Every structure is written in structure tokens, then in C-alpha cells.
């Protein structure tokens, strides 16, 4: 398994991988497969190219096949620049249970830790996503709230648990 940051040259494989993820695990994502189909490969190439230092996607490759992804972006507003967000975590069913998600997230978190002033990484996960919630907790994320009916898929609602990984835990208290 090879883990690396995706580049604009990966846009086509990323677009296809994400579409499969959205179709397979609709409850795990805010974006729908139909919404994704409305985006272009060029859009994703620009997304992967635009700010690779503070907005990036890591992928796991089994040979040449993309089998896992996780995205990150740093908040843009000045009062929120201390926060980052994880999005789009997915592992192909064929390789689940082999630590791929953990490897991709660990690489992503290590890169995020190099960003000056970043003190926490947040994510949201559907309460129906038991394995994902366990993975995040195992990486040190802790829940801080639950949003009822965060997603609506047809007539069904999915609650989302909000989680945070404190990067500065144990650091001396800051003066106000």
C-alpha cells in the first residue's frame, strides 16, 4: 500500500473513486452522487492544485488503484484559522479491515500538524458509521456534539456526531 498526497494529475481517478464512494455509502457523505456528477474532472484538478499546503487530499494506492481517500482543509476566516476539517474519508470495501483508513488519516494528520497555528482538526461522521467512529476515536478524536437530522436521504434522516482532535493538548495555557 502506498500513501501519498493527490495532485491535479490524479483528478480523474479521484473523481471516479469519489462517485463510487457516494453511490456505495450515501449515509457517509454530505454530497450526493447526483451532485458529484454535476462536477467536472477539471473542477477537481483545480481543487487538488489550488492550495496544496492548506487544502489537500491523501490517497492510498494498491498498485495503481486508488483504494482510500481523506481530505483536509484549513479554515480561511481569521478567527477560525486555528481549525482544520477532515472530509471525504472512504476506503474501498475490498480493502477494509486492513488499516488503510488509519494509514491515510495518519499521513493527513501528520501533514496538518506542520501548519503553523493549527490547534485542532474537526470532522463530522454519521452516527450510522460505526467503523468510522471507532477509527476516529482510535486516532484520538473525541466527540463534542451531535447534530440531529444532519443529513436527509430520501425520507430518512441521519444524525452526525462532531469530533475533534486537539493538536495542542498538553501545551501551556495561552494568555488572553
KOLLO-867107 format. One record per atom (N, C-alpha, C): residue number from 0; residue in one letter; atom name; chain; z, y negated, x negated. Coordinates in Angstrom, 2 decimals. Last residue first. Layout:
BEGIN
NUM, a, CA, A, Z, Y, X
...
//
This chain:
BEGIN
175, x, N, A, 27.72, -35.45, 4.70
175, x, CA, A, 26.96, -36.16, 5.75
175, x, C, A, 26.58, -37.56, 5.31
174, x, N, A, 27.29, -33.03, 2.19
174, x, CA, A, 27.98, -34.23, 2.66
174, x, C, A, 27.11, -34.95, 3.67
173, x, N, A, 27.12, -29.52, 2.67
173, x, CA, A, 26.48, -30.79, 2.34
173, x, C, A, 27.29, -31.94, 2.92
172, x, N, A, 28.89, -26.82, 1.18
172, x, CA, A, 28.65, -27.69, 2.35
172, x, C, A, 28.05, -29.01, 1.89
171, x, N, A, 27.21, -24.62, -1.09
171, x, CA, A, 28.28, -25.57, -0.78
171, x, C, A, 27.89, -26.45, 0.41
170, x, N, A, 25.88, -21.54, 0.22
170, x, CA, A, 25.73, -22.77, -0.54
170, x, C, A, 26.86, -23.72, -0.19
169, x, N, A, 26.17, -19.50, 1.96
169, x, CA, A, 26.97, -19.44, 0.76
169, x, C, A, 26.84, -20.67, -0.12
168, x, N, A, 22.86, -19.72, 3.01
168, x, CA, A, 24.20, -19.19, 3.31
168, x, C, A, 24.96, -19.03, 1.99
167, x, N, A, 20.30, -20.62, 2.90
167, x, CA, A, 21.30, -21.34, 2.10
167, x, C, A, 22.73, -20.86, 2.38
166, x, N, A, 18.78, -19.22, 4.63
166, x, CA, A, 18.46, -19.08, 3.22
166, x, C, A, 19.51, -19.71, 2.33
165, x, N, A, 19.31, -17.42, 7.48
165, x, CA, A, 19.82, -18.57, 6.74
165, x, C, A, 19.56, -18.34, 5.25
164, x, N, A, 17.18, -16.55, 9.89
164, x, CA, A, 17.60, -16.09, 8.57
164, x, C, A, 18.01, -17.33, 7.80
163, x, N, A, 17.44, -16.09, 13.40
163, x, CA, A, 17.36, -16.98, 12.24
163, x, C, A, 17.84, -16.25, 10.99
162, x, N, A, 15.95, -15.56, 16.64
162, x, CA, A, 16.70, -15.10, 15.48
162, x, C, A, 16.48, -16.07, 14.31
161, x, N, A, 15.86, -15.20, 20.10
161, x, CA, A, 15.61, -16.08, 18.98
161, x, C, A, 16.54, -15.66, 17.83
160, x, N, A, 14.36, -12.98, 22.30
160, x, CA, A, 15.55, -13.25, 21.50
160, x, C, A, 15.12, -14.14, 20.34
159, x, N, A, 12.80, -13.36, 25.41
159, x, CA, A, 12.68, -13.40, 23.96
159, x, C, A, 14.02, -13.73, 23.33
158, x, N, A, 11.81, -11.38, 28.25
158, x, CA, A, 12.76, -12.28, 27.59
158, x, C, A, 12.50, -12.24, 26.09
157, x, N, A, 8.98, -11.19, 30.20
157, x, CA, A, 9.63, -10.65, 29.00
157, x, C, A, 10.55, -11.73, 28.44
156, x, N, A, 7.81, -10.29, 33.46
156, x, CA, A, 8.36, -11.27, 32.53
156, x, C, A, 9.03, -10.56, 31.37
155, x, N, A, 4.90, -9.38, 35.33
155, x, CA, A, 6.08, -9.01, 34.56
155, x, C, A, 6.50, -10.14, 33.63
154, x, N, A, 2.50, -9.84, 36.48
154, x, CA, A, 3.68, -10.08, 37.32
154, x, C, A, 4.99, -9.79, 36.58
153, x, N, A, 0.98, -10.84, 33.59
153, x, CA, A, 0.73, -10.43, 34.97
153, x, C, A, 1.93, -10.81, 35.82
152, x, N, A, 3.42, -11.74, 31.71
152, x, CA, A, 2.24, -10.90, 31.54
152, x, C, A, 1.95, -10.28, 32.91
151, x, N, A, 5.11, -14.38, 30.42
151, x, CA, A, 4.69, -13.76, 31.68
151, x, C, A, 3.39, -13.02, 31.43
150, x, N, A, 7.92, -15.00, 28.35
150, x, CA, A, 6.52, -14.63, 28.49
150, x, C, A, 6.27, -14.06, 29.88
149, x, N, A, 10.54, -15.70, 28.90
149, x, CA, A, 9.79, -16.48, 27.92
149, x, C, A, 8.29, -16.22, 28.03
148, x, N, A, 12.67, -14.90, 30.59
148, x, CA, A, 11.31, -15.08, 31.10
148, x, C, A, 10.43, -15.93, 30.18
147, x, N, A, 15.28, -16.41, 28.70
147, x, CA, A, 14.85, -15.57, 29.81
147, x, C, A, 13.42, -15.91, 30.24
146, x, N, A, 15.92, -16.43, 25.43
146, x, CA, A, 15.17, -17.21, 26.41
146, x, C, A, 14.69, -16.29, 27.52
145, x, N, A, 18.88, -16.33, 23.61
145, x, CA, A, 17.88, -15.55, 24.34
145, x, C, A, 17.24, -16.44, 25.40
144, x, N, A, 20.18, -16.86, 20.28
144, x, CA, A, 19.98, -17.17, 21.69
144, x, C, A, 18.91, -16.30, 22.30
143, x, N, A, 20.47, -15.97, 17.77
143, x, CA, A, 21.19, -17.20, 18.11
143, x, C, A, 20.96, -17.61, 19.57
142, x, N, A, 20.71, -13.05, 15.67
142, x, CA, A, 20.33, -13.70, 16.93
142, x, C, A, 21.12, -14.97, 17.15
141, x, N, A, 19.75, -13.03, 12.23
141, x, CA, A, 20.79, -12.89, 13.24
141, x, C, A, 20.35, -13.61, 14.51
140, x, N, A, 18.23, -11.32, 9.53
140, x, CA, A, 18.12, -12.24, 10.65
140, x, C, A, 19.24, -11.97, 11.63
139, x, N, A, 18.33, -9.36, 7.57
139, x, CA, A, 19.34, -10.42, 7.54
139, x, C, A, 19.21, -11.45, 8.64
138, x, N, A, 16.74, -7.19, 7.79
138, x, CA, A, 16.36, -8.17, 6.77
138, x, C, A, 17.31, -9.36, 6.72
137, x, N, A, 17.80, -5.93, 9.98
137, x, CA, A, 17.94, -5.28, 8.68
137, x, C, A, 17.56, -6.19, 7.51
136, x, N, A, 16.87, -7.61, 11.99
136, x, CA, A, 18.31, -7.57, 11.71
136, x, C, A, 18.56, -6.96, 10.33
135, x, N, A, 14.14, -6.90, 11.88
135, x, CA, A, 14.57, -8.26, 11.56
135, x, C, A, 16.06, -8.31, 11.22
134, x, N, A, 14.28, -4.17, 12.69
134, x, CA, A, 13.71, -4.56, 11.39
134, x, C, A, 14.22, -5.94, 10.98
133, x, N, A, 15.30, -4.43, 15.27
133, x, CA, A, 16.07, -3.70, 14.26
133, x, C, A, 15.59, -4.06, 12.86
132, x, N, A, 13.19, -5.78, 16.49
132, x, CA, A, 14.51, -6.41, 16.44
132, x, C, A, 15.39, -5.75, 15.38
131, x, N, A, 11.18, -3.82, 16.25
131, x, CA, A, 11.05, -5.11, 15.57
131, x, C, A, 12.40, -5.79, 15.44
130, x, N, A, 12.19, -1.80, 17.92
130, x, CA, A, 11.98, -1.53, 16.49
130, x, C, A, 11.88, -2.84, 15.70
129, x, N, A, 12.26, -3.15, 20.48
129, x, CA, A, 13.46, -2.61, 19.84
129, x, C, A, 13.29, -2.41, 18.34
128, x, N, A, 11.03, -5.22, 22.30
128, x, CA, A, 10.55, -4.79, 20.99
128, x, C, A, 11.72, -4.29, 20.12
127, x, N, A, 12.03, -6.39, 24.54
127, x, CA, A, 11.48, -5.04, 24.70
127, x, C, A, 11.07, -4.43, 23.37
126, x, N, A, 12.58, -8.94, 23.86
126, x, CA, A, 13.72, -8.03, 23.93
126, x, C, A, 13.27, -6.59, 24.16
125, x, N, A, 10.36, -10.34, 21.49
125, x, CA, A, 10.59, -9.84, 22.85
125, x, C, A, 11.73, -8.84, 22.86
124, x, N, A, 11.44, -12.78, 19.24
124, x, CA, A, 11.00, -11.40, 19.43
124, x, C, A, 11.33, -10.97, 20.84
123, x, N, A, 10.98, -15.47, 17.02
123, x, CA, A, 11.29, -15.03, 18.38
123, x, C, A, 10.70, -13.65, 18.55
122, x, N, A, 12.45, -16.93, 14.09
122, x, CA, A, 11.43, -16.16, 14.78
122, x, C, A, 11.92, -15.87, 16.19
121, x, N, A, 13.06, -19.01, 11.19
121, x, CA, A, 13.31, -18.58, 12.57
121, x, C, A, 12.16, -17.71, 13.07
120, x, N, A, 14.73, -19.65, 8.24
120, x, CA, A, 13.48, -19.15, 8.83
120, x, C, A, 13.83, -18.60, 10.20
119, x, N, A, 16.20, -22.37, 6.41
119, x, CA, A, 16.26, -21.29, 7.40
119, x, C, A, 14.86, -20.92, 7.87
118, x, N, A, 15.79, -24.26, 4.46
118, x, CA, A, 17.12, -23.65, 4.54
118, x, C, A, 17.20, -22.51, 5.53
117, x, N, A, 13.75, -25.81, 2.16
117, x, CA, A, 13.75, -24.88, 3.29
117, x, C, A, 15.09, -24.17, 3.33
116, x, N, A, 13.75, -27.32, -0.18
116, x, CA, A, 14.39, -27.87, 1.02
116, x, C, A, 14.37, -26.96, 2.24
115, x, N, A, 10.77, -26.02, -1.51
115, x, CA, A, 11.93, -26.90, -1.68
115, x, C, A, 12.45, -27.40, -0.34
114, x, N, A, 9.91, -22.70, -1.24
114, x, CA, A, 9.63, -24.03, -0.69
114, x, C, A, 10.87, -24.91, -0.81
113, x, N, A, 10.60, -20.17, -1.96
113, x, CA, A, 10.21, -21.07, -3.05
113, x, C, A, 9.95, -22.49, -2.55
112, x, N, A, 10.98, -18.74, 0.35
112, x, CA, A, 12.17, -19.18, -0.38
112, x, C, A, 11.84, -20.14, -1.52
111, x, N, A, 8.38, -17.94, 1.00
111, x, CA, A, 9.00, -19.04, 1.76
111, x, C, A, 10.22, -19.59, 1.02
110, x, N, A, 8.10, -15.75, -0.73
110, x, CA, A, 7.27, -16.95, -0.93
110, x, C, A, 7.92, -18.14, -0.22
109, x, N, A, 10.02, -14.04, 0.42
109, x, CA, A, 10.15, -14.45, -0.99
109, x, C, A, 9.31, -15.69, -1.27
108, x, N, A, 8.93, -13.69, 2.98
108, x, CA, A, 10.22, -14.39, 2.82
108, x, C, A, 10.41, -14.86, 1.38
107, x, N, A, 6.62, -12.20, 2.35
107, x, CA, A, 6.52, -13.50, 3.02
107, x, C, A, 7.80, -14.32, 2.81
106, x, N, A, 7.78, -9.87, 1.29
106, x, CA, A, 6.88, -10.70, 0.47
106, x, C, A, 6.76, -12.11, 1.04
105, x, N, A, 9.20, -8.99, 3.55
105, x, CA, A, 9.92, -9.30, 2.30
105, x, C, A, 9.07, -10.18, 1.40
104, x, N, A, 7.13, -8.51, 5.38
104, x, CA, A, 8.09, -9.58, 5.64
104, x, C, A, 8.86, -9.96, 4.37
103, x, N, A, 5.87, -6.34, 4.10
103, x, CA, A, 5.12, -7.57, 4.39
103, x, C, A, 6.09, -8.73, 4.59
102, x, N, A, 7.99, -4.46, 4.02
102, x, CA, A, 7.33, -4.92, 2.79
102, x, C, A, 6.60, -6.24, 3.00
101, x, N, A, 8.55, -4.09, 6.76
101, x, CA, A, 9.60, -4.59, 5.85
101, x, C, A, 8.97, -5.15, 4.57
100, x, N, A, 6.13, -2.98, 7.63
100, x, CA, A, 6.62, -4.26, 8.17
100, x, C, A, 7.65, -4.89, 7.26
99, x, N, A, 6.11, -0.56, 6.14
99, x, CA, A, 5.08, -1.57, 5.95
99, x, C, A, 5.55, -2.94, 6.44
98, x, N, A, 7.74, 1.66, 6.39
98, x, CA, A, 8.27, 0.49, 5.71
98, x, C, A, 7.28, -0.63, 5.49
97, x, N, A, 6.79, 3.66, 7.97
97, x, CA, A, 6.62, 3.83, 6.53
97, x, C, A, 7.08, 2.60, 5.74
96, x, N, A, 6.75, 3.18, 10.65
96, x, CA, A, 7.78, 4.08, 10.16
96, x, C, A, 7.71, 4.33, 8.66
95, x, N, A, 3.19, 2.98, 11.11
95, x, CA, A, 4.56, 2.61, 11.48
95, x, C, A, 5.55, 3.65, 10.98
94, x, N, A, 0.57, 3.58, 10.70
94, x, CA, A, 1.43, 3.48, 9.51
94, x, C, A, 2.85, 3.04, 9.84
93, x, N, A, -0.66, 3.70, 13.19
93, x, CA, A, -0.88, 4.81, 12.26
93, x, C, A, 0.04, 4.76, 11.05
92, x, N, A, -0.17, 1.20, 14.46
92, x, CA, A, 0.59, 2.39, 14.84
92, x, C, A, 0.48, 3.54, 13.84
91, x, N, A, 0.00, -1.58, 12.24
91, x, CA, A, -0.83, -0.59, 12.93
91, x, C, A, 0.00, 0.64, 13.26
90, x, N, A, 2.22, -4.19, 12.84
90, x, CA, A, 1.89, -3.06, 11.98
90, x, C, A, 1.10, -2.06, 12.80
89, x, N, A, 2.81, -7.69, 12.97
89, x, CA, A, 2.28, -6.47, 13.59
89, x, C, A, 1.96, -5.44, 12.52
88, x, N, A, 3.78, -10.93, 13.63
88, x, CA, A, 4.12, -9.71, 12.91
88, x, C, A, 3.57, -8.50, 13.67
87, x, N, A, 3.34, -13.63, 14.50
87, x, CA, A, 2.25, -12.67, 14.34
87, x, C, A, 2.55, -11.41, 13.56
86, x, N, A, 5.60, -15.73, 12.60
86, x, CA, A, 4.80, -15.42, 13.80
86, x, C, A, 3.87, -14.25, 13.47
85, x, N, A, 8.35, -17.64, 11.54
85, x, CA, A, 7.54, -16.43, 11.37
85, x, C, A, 6.85, -16.15, 12.69
84, x, N, A, 8.95, -20.92, 10.39
84, x, CA, A, 8.81, -19.99, 11.53
84, x, C, A, 7.94, -18.81, 11.12
83, x, N, A, 11.43, -23.02, 8.81
83, x, CA, A, 10.16, -22.31, 8.84
83, x, C, A, 10.15, -21.35, 10.00
82, x, N, A, 13.09, -26.14, 8.28
82, x, CA, A, 12.91, -24.89, 9.02
82, x, C, A, 11.50, -24.33, 8.86
81, x, N, A, 13.22, -28.61, 7.23
81, x, CA, A, 14.12, -27.63, 6.62
81, x, C, A, 13.95, -26.24, 7.25
80, x, N, A, 11.73, -30.27, 8.77
80, x, CA, A, 11.08, -29.69, 7.59
80, x, C, A, 11.96, -28.66, 6.87
79, x, N, A, 12.61, -31.67, 10.93
79, x, CA, A, 12.60, -30.21, 11.06
79, x, C, A, 11.98, -29.51, 9.85
78, x, N, A, 12.33, -34.34, 10.54
78, x, CA, A, 13.68, -33.87, 10.90
78, x, C, A, 13.76, -32.36, 11.02
77, x, N, A, 9.53, -34.51, 10.06
77, x, CA, A, 10.51, -34.77, 9.02
77, x, C, A, 11.90, -34.23, 9.31
76, x, N, A, 7.38, -31.95, 11.27
76, x, CA, A, 8.17, -33.16, 11.53
76, x, C, A, 9.31, -33.29, 10.52
75, x, N, A, 6.44, -29.38, 10.55
75, x, CA, A, 5.80, -30.58, 10.00
75, x, C, A, 6.64, -31.85, 10.18
74, x, N, A, 7.78, -26.25, 9.51
74, x, CA, A, 7.75, -27.33, 10.49
74, x, C, A, 7.23, -28.60, 9.82
73, x, N, A, 5.72, -23.85, 8.01
73, x, CA, A, 6.85, -24.77, 7.87
73, x, C, A, 6.68, -25.87, 8.89
72, x, N, A, 4.85, -20.56, 9.00
72, x, CA, A, 4.52, -21.97, 8.84
72, x, C, A, 5.82, -22.76, 8.74
71, x, N, A, 3.58, -17.28, 8.60
71, x, CA, A, 4.66, -18.24, 8.38
71, x, C, A, 4.08, -19.65, 8.44
70, x, N, A, 2.86, -13.89, 9.70
70, x, CA, A, 2.51, -15.27, 9.40
70, x, C, A, 3.75, -16.15, 9.28
69, x, N, A, 2.02, -10.63, 8.83
69, x, CA, A, 3.10, -11.53, 9.23
69, x, C, A, 2.71, -12.93, 8.79
68, x, N, A, 0.52, -7.38, 9.26
68, x, CA, A, 0.47, -8.82, 9.01
68, x, C, A, 1.78, -9.48, 9.42
67, x, N, A, -1.12, -4.31, 8.38
67, x, CA, A, 0.07, -5.05, 8.76
67, x, C, A, -0.08, -6.51, 8.42
66, x, N, A, -3.48, -3.21, 7.60
66, x, CA, A, -2.63, -2.39, 8.47
66, x, C, A, -1.34, -3.10, 8.88
65, x, N, A, -6.76, -3.44, 6.61
65, x, CA, A, -5.58, -4.25, 6.93
65, x, C, A, -4.75, -3.48, 7.95
64, x, N, A, -8.29, -1.31, 4.29
64, x, CA, A, -7.95, -1.53, 5.69
64, x, C, A, -6.67, -2.35, 5.84
63, x, N, A, -8.83, -0.55, 1.76
63, x, CA, A, -9.44, -1.81, 2.19
63, x, C, A, -9.07, -2.17, 3.63
62, x, N, A, -5.76, 0.85, 1.17
62, x, CA, A, -7.14, 0.81, 0.68
62, x, C, A, -7.72, -0.55, 1.04
61, x, N, A, -4.05, -0.78, 3.26
61, x, CA, A, -4.09, 0.63, 2.89
61, x, C, A, -5.52, 0.88, 2.47
60, x, N, A, -2.45, -3.84, 2.99
60, x, CA, A, -3.72, -3.13, 2.95
60, x, C, A, -3.49, -1.70, 2.51
59, x, N, A, -0.78, -6.32, 4.69
59, x, CA, A, -0.63, -5.05, 4.00
59, x, C, A, -1.96, -4.32, 4.11
58, x, N, A, -0.58, -9.89, 4.33
58, x, CA, A, -1.13, -8.67, 4.90
58, x, C, A, -0.83, -7.47, 4.03
57, x, N, A, 0.65, -13.07, 5.31
57, x, CA, A, 0.64, -11.96, 4.37
57, x, C, A, 0.11, -10.73, 5.09
56, x, N, A, -0.34, -16.36, 5.76
56, x, CA, A, -0.25, -15.03, 6.37
56, x, C, A, -0.27, -14.01, 5.25
55, x, N, A, 1.00, -19.73, 5.85
55, x, CA, A, 0.30, -18.60, 5.24
55, x, C, A, 0.52, -17.33, 6.04
54, x, N, A, 1.85, -22.82, 5.01
54, x, CA, A, 1.40, -22.09, 6.19
54, x, C, A, 0.53, -20.95, 5.68
53, x, N, A, 2.38, -23.98, 2.59
53, x, CA, A, 3.40, -24.09, 3.64
53, x, C, A, 3.01, -23.42, 4.96
52, x, N, A, 0.27, -23.34, 0.89
52, x, CA, A, 1.62, -23.44, 0.34
52, x, C, A, 2.68, -23.41, 1.43
51, x, N, A, -2.14, -23.41, 2.27
51, x, CA, A, -1.61, -22.11, 1.86
51, x, C, A, -0.22, -22.16, 1.24
50, x, N, A, -3.46, -25.00, 4.44
50, x, CA, A, -2.23, -25.37, 3.74
50, x, C, A, -1.54, -24.11, 3.24
49, x, N, A, -6.17, -24.01, 5.10
49, x, CA, A, -5.74, -25.40, 5.25
49, x, C, A, -4.49, -25.80, 4.47
48, x, N, A, -6.99, -21.32, 5.06
48, x, CA, A, -7.30, -22.18, 3.93
48, x, C, A, -6.51, -23.49, 3.94
47, x, N, A, -6.33, -20.16, 7.46
47, x, CA, A, -5.87, -19.50, 6.24
47, x, C, A, -6.06, -20.37, 5.00
46, x, N, A, -7.66, -21.92, 9.17
46, x, CA, A, -6.20, -21.76, 9.29
46, x, C, A, -5.63, -21.13, 8.01
45, x, N, A, -10.31, -21.44, 8.46
45, x, CA, A, -9.72, -22.77, 8.21
45, x, C, A, -8.19, -22.68, 8.25
44, x, N, A, -10.49, -18.82, 9.40
44, x, CA, A, -10.73, -19.10, 7.98
44, x, C, A, -10.11, -20.45, 7.61
43, x, N, A, -10.10, -19.23, 12.11
43, x, CA, A, -9.07, -18.52, 11.34
43, x, C, A, -9.25, -18.70, 9.84
42, x, N, A, -12.47, -20.59, 12.71
42, x, CA, A, -11.17, -21.21, 13.02
42, x, C, A, -10.08, -20.56, 12.18
41, x, N, A, -14.35, -18.62, 12.06
41, x, CA, A, -14.30, -19.87, 11.28
41, x, C, A, -12.98, -20.60, 11.49
40, x, N, A, -13.93, -16.81, 14.07
40, x, CA, A, -13.55, -16.41, 12.72
40, x, C, A, -13.45, -17.65, 11.83
39, x, N, A, -12.65, -18.55, 16.98
39, x, CA, A, -13.71, -18.05, 16.11
39, x, C, A, -13.14, -17.59, 14.77
38, x, N, A, -11.21, -17.86, 20.20
38, x, CA, A, -11.18, -18.47, 18.88
38, x, C, A, -12.27, -17.84, 18.02
37, x, N, A, -11.29, -16.38, 22.48
37, x, CA, A, -11.83, -17.73, 22.56
37, x, C, A, -11.79, -18.48, 21.23
36, x, N, A, -9.84, -14.16, 21.90
36, x, CA, A, -11.30, -14.01, 21.94
36, x, C, A, -12.00, -15.36, 22.02
35, x, N, A, -7.28, -15.18, 22.35
35, x, CA, A, -7.74, -14.93, 20.97
35, x, C, A, -9.26, -14.82, 20.92
34, x, N, A, -7.16, -15.16, 25.12
34, x, CA, A, -7.09, -16.44, 24.40
34, x, C, A, -7.63, -16.28, 22.98
33, x, N, A, -7.26, -12.38, 25.53
33, x, CA, A, -8.31, -13.24, 26.07
33, x, C, A, -8.34, -14.60, 25.38
32, x, N, A, -4.89, -11.53, 24.37
32, x, CA, A, -6.15, -11.08, 23.78
32, x, C, A, -7.30, -11.97, 24.27
31, x, N, A, -2.54, -14.29, 24.21
31, x, CA, A, -3.15, -13.13, 24.85
31, x, C, A, -4.43, -12.75, 24.13
30, x, N, A, 0.33, -15.31, 22.36
30, x, CA, A, -1.11, -15.41, 22.59
30, x, C, A, -1.60, -14.14, 23.28
29, x, N, A, 2.88, -14.21, 22.02
29, x, CA, A, 2.68, -15.31, 22.96
29, x, C, A, 1.21, -15.44, 23.33
28, x, N, A, 3.53, -10.69, 21.75
28, x, CA, A, 2.90, -11.91, 21.30
28, x, C, A, 2.80, -12.95, 22.41
27, x, N, A, 4.44, -8.31, 22.74
27, x, CA, A, 4.98, -8.74, 21.44
27, x, C, A, 4.47, -10.10, 21.00
26, x, N, A, 3.17, -7.44, 24.97
26, x, CA, A, 4.53, -7.98, 25.14
26, x, C, A, 5.11, -8.54, 23.86
25, x, N, A, 0.79, -6.31, 24.01
25, x, CA, A, 0.75, -7.60, 24.70
25, x, C, A, 2.13, -8.24, 24.82
24, x, N, A, -0.19, -4.42, 21.94
24, x, CA, A, 1.21, -4.80, 22.16
24, x, C, A, 1.31, -6.18, 22.81
23, x, N, A, -3.02, -4.07, 22.03
23, x, CA, A, -2.11, -2.93, 21.97
23, x, C, A, -0.69, -3.28, 22.39
22, x, N, A, -4.15, -6.61, 22.04
22, x, CA, A, -4.52, -5.65, 23.08
22, x, C, A, -3.53, -4.51, 23.16
21, x, N, A, -3.02, -7.73, 19.76
21, x, CA, A, -2.80, -8.37, 21.06
21, x, C, A, -3.14, -7.43, 22.21
20, x, N, A, -4.05, -5.98, 17.80
20, x, CA, A, -2.61, -6.11, 18.00
20, x, C, A, -2.31, -6.69, 19.37
19, x, N, A, -6.81, -6.47, 17.99
19, x, CA, A, -6.28, -5.13, 18.30
19, x, C, A, -4.79, -5.19, 18.58
18, x, N, A, -6.79, -9.17, 17.16
18, x, CA, A, -7.26, -8.81, 18.50
18, x, C, A, -6.73, -7.44, 18.90
17, x, N, A, -5.91, -8.89, 14.50
17, x, CA, A, -5.07, -9.58, 15.48
17, x, C, A, -5.50, -9.25, 16.90
16, x, N, A, -8.10, -7.56, 13.36
16, x, CA, A, -6.78, -6.93, 13.37
16, x, C, A, -5.88, -7.56, 14.44
15, x, N, A, -10.11, -9.52, 13.67
15, x, CA, A, -10.24, -8.22, 14.32
15, x, C, A, -8.89, -7.52, 14.43
14, x, N, A, -9.07, -11.59, 12.06
14, x, CA, A, -9.41, -11.83, 13.46
14, x, C, A, -9.45, -10.51, 14.23
13, x, N, A, -8.89, -10.28, 9.56
13, x, CA, A, -7.68, -10.75, 10.23
13, x, C, A, -7.94, -10.97, 11.72
12, x, N, A, -11.56, -9.87, 8.97
12, x, CA, A, -10.71, -8.69, 9.14
12, x, C, A, -9.40, -9.08, 9.85
11, x, N, A, -12.36, -12.61, 8.83
11, x, CA, A, -12.99, -11.68, 9.78
11, x, C, A, -12.13, -10.45, 10.03
10, x, N, A, -10.70, -13.77, 6.82
10, x, CA, A, -10.67, -14.25, 8.20
10, x, C, A, -11.26, -13.25, 9.19
9, x, N, A, -10.57, -13.38, 4.14
9, x, CA, A, -10.03, -12.31, 4.97
9, x, C, A, -10.12, -12.64, 6.47
8, x, N, A, -11.34, -15.69, 2.95
8, x, CA, A, -12.30, -14.59, 2.90
8, x, C, A, -11.83, -13.38, 3.72
7, x, N, A, -9.08, -17.27, 3.10
7, x, CA, A, -10.14, -17.51, 4.07
7, x, C, A, -11.17, -16.39, 4.06
6, x, N, A, -6.47, -14.84, 2.43
6, x, CA, A, -7.23, -16.04, 2.13
6, x, C, A, -8.34, -16.19, 3.17
5, x, N, A, -3.14, -13.52, 2.60
5, x, CA, A, -4.53, -13.55, 3.04
5, x, C, A, -5.17, -14.88, 2.67
4, x, N, A, -1.08, -12.28, 0.05
4, x, CA, A, -1.36, -13.39, 0.95
4, x, C, A, -2.85, -13.35, 1.31
3, x, N, A, -0.39, -8.71, 0.03
3, x, CA, A, -0.83, -9.98, -0.57
3, x, C, A, -1.03, -11.03, 0.52
2, x, N, A, 0.31, -5.40, -0.81
2, x, CA, A, 0.73, -6.55, -0.01
2, x, C, A, 0.26, -7.81, -0.72
1, x, N, A, -0.88, -2.15, -0.58
1, x, CA, A, -0.98, -3.39, -1.35
1, x, C, A, -0.66, -4.56, -0.42
0, x, N, A, 0.00, 1.18, -0.85
0, x, CA, A, 0.00, 0.00, 0.00
0, x, C, A, 0.00, -1.24, -0.90
//
